[in-house]
Amino acid sequence: MPKRIRTVLLNPPPIGDVRFIREGRCMQSIDSWAAIWPPLTLAILASIARKYGEVDLFDCNVEDDSGLESVLARVRRFAPDLVVVNNSFPSIEADSACAAAIRRACPNAPVVGYGVFFTLLEGQALETATGYDLGIVGEPEVTFEELISRLAEGKPLYPMAGLAWRTEGRVESGPPRGLIADLDHVPVAARELLRNDRYVLPHNGRPFTLINVARGCPYPCTFCIAPVYYGKKLRKHSIDYVLAELERCQKELGLRDFLFWEEVFSLDREYGVALCEALLRKGWDISWATTTRADKVDEELLRLMKRAGCMLLGLGIETASQEILDGARKGVRVEQVRAAVAMCRRVGLKTMGHFIFGLPGETPRTVERTIDYAIELGLDYVQCYCAVPYPKTPLGEQAREQGWIRSARWADFDFGGFSIMDVGSIAPAGVDHARKEMFRRFYLRPSFLARQVAMLLARPRQLLQASRFLRWMGQARWGSGSAPADARARRGADPAPAEWKV
């Protein structure tokens, strides 16, 4: 008879007061104004683990007592047979240290990592993150279920497809595991194990959660890790699956705000229309946000999305320079971006523009053009990042070949931190300055501030969010940001990581 497996699933403690998003391709340090995301994949793995025994899911981003000693005490009390520790590039050193501490506290429980870090680096990830015993390469759900099933049946945990492991002082990896063909086979996330009231949207102060809608992106953007992790083929949940998730979140958890988690909502326009029409038939009082490309929207679709509850649309704009867009193989024209934002304004959809500074071809002049462009477009919000040369991406390979990388530490590969890439035409310090200037000039405009005051007068409960915004602006414009304090010094001297297994 299979053994009942006790599984701990942990989103690790903050580093000081800095918390991290560790969800698929979204890996970044965050501050107190940005939304803390629920660890959706970790909750899906918890749902799998519950089929085999007892589960303790602990998200240190939102728990009151989330220091390492408290975590270790909780893990010891639970006495697990298996431990899953979430991770990301920017937090990997602390994540690995947390995993190592748990391994010392519970030496008989294998400690498993998964996600983009382990997928991009494969076996090399275990050589760097020495606190982990095992690393899942690629989408984790199927490999994790096989792993916990073998543990329950007393079978060897490796070799296994989609897994890296240590044996006799060396790291080995199994063959790649294929992508999940039918996403409806992915179990529903065990969100009831999370503190759902603590994942709050900054613009309205209401709790929210992520809803998996689709995976995969066919576009060849040089900087993006999504096709590496999720594959290039679009795979969609059935509309019935998505509706069931939404209904469950409303009835059982009281949630009415959602982020539809996928790369390009309107990539399959027919599917997007069908989903919106299904939402309208349900008549639910919900709101949702999603992301798409500027060349994949039209006014009819946007109006339908708005009627179906969409309140915010994220657009990957990146830059005002057509030359940089073309070099990044974005496949979008600047004119298409202008048209898409204008359509959103006409139909009443709020927009979040996402920008990347420091791509090849960036100069101080293109930075100025991009900041002016962001303001001229009439966006409601902006978020901007530094270009990061992740392994297995075309940008990462180009940066390695050209000698552009200025840090040897994977923890500095943080698109929300300091720039570590010198493309020659703008220094990393110039990229850091560009991000701060974008935030200052966009968010400190009198017109933007006036809108926020009006919103506060209409919704006084958002005063706390406003205070967090002011703190965030102070960090973004005048502070050192959330990256480690010595990152700027390191990037000037360290070479690129010597070996990338790609």
Secondary structure as GFF3:
##gff-version 3
##sequence-region A 1 502
A	DSSP	beta_strand	7	11	.	.	.	ID=ss1
A	DSSP	beta_strand	19	23	.	.	.	ID=ss2
A	DSSP	beta_strand	26	30	.	.	.	ID=ss3
A	DSSP	alpha_helix	40	50	.	.	.	ID=ss4
A	DSSP	beta_strand	55	59	.	.	.	ID=ss5
A	DSSP	alpha_helix	68	78	.	.	.	ID=ss6
A	DSSP	beta_strand	82	85	.	.	.	ID=ss7
A	DSSP	alpha_helix	92	105	.	.	.	ID=ss8
A	DSSP	beta_strand	111	113	.	.	.	ID=ss9
A	DSSP	alpha_helix	116	121	.	.	.	ID=ss10
A	DSSP	alpha_helix	123	128	.	.	.	ID=ss11
A	DSSP	beta_strand	134	136	.	.	.	ID=ss12
A	DSSP	alpha_helix	140	153	.	.	.	ID=ss13
A	DSSP	beta_strand	163	167	.	.	.	ID=ss14
A	DSSP	beta_strand	170	173	.	.	.	ID=ss15
A	DSSP	three_ten_helix	183	185	.	.	.	ID=ss16
A	DSSP	three_ten_helix	191	193	.	.	.	ID=ss17
A	DSSP	three_ten_helix	196	198	.	.	.	ID=ss18
A	DSSP	beta_strand	209	212	.	.	.	ID=ss19
A	DSSP	beta_strand	214	215	.	.	.	ID=ss20
A	DSSP	alpha_helix	226	230	.	.	.	ID=ss21
A	DSSP	beta_strand	235	236	.	.	.	ID=ss22
A	DSSP	alpha_helix	239	253	.	.	.	ID=ss23
A	DSSP	beta_strand	257	261	.	.	.	ID=ss24
A	DSSP	alpha_helix	269	282	.	.	.	ID=ss25
A	DSSP	beta_strand	287	292	.	.	.	ID=ss26
A	DSSP	three_ten_helix	294	296	.	.	.	ID=ss27
A	DSSP	alpha_helix	299	307	.	.	.	ID=ss28
A	DSSP	beta_strand	310	318	.	.	.	ID=ss29
A	DSSP	alpha_helix	322	327	.	.	.	ID=ss30
A	DSSP	alpha_helix	334	347	.	.	.	ID=ss31
A	DSSP	beta_strand	350	357	.	.	.	ID=ss32
A	DSSP	alpha_helix	364	377	.	.	.	ID=ss33
A	DSSP	beta_strand	381	386	.	.	.	ID=ss34
A	DSSP	alpha_helix	394	402	.	.	.	ID=ss35
A	DSSP	three_ten_helix	410	412	.	.	.	ID=ss36
A	DSSP	alpha_helix	428	443	.	.	.	ID=ss37
A	DSSP	alpha_helix	446	458	.	.	.	ID=ss38
A	DSSP	three_ten_helix	460	462	.	.	.	ID=ss39
A	DSSP	alpha_helix	463	477	.	.	.	ID=ss40
A	DSSP	alpha_helix	487	491	.	.	.	ID=ss41
###
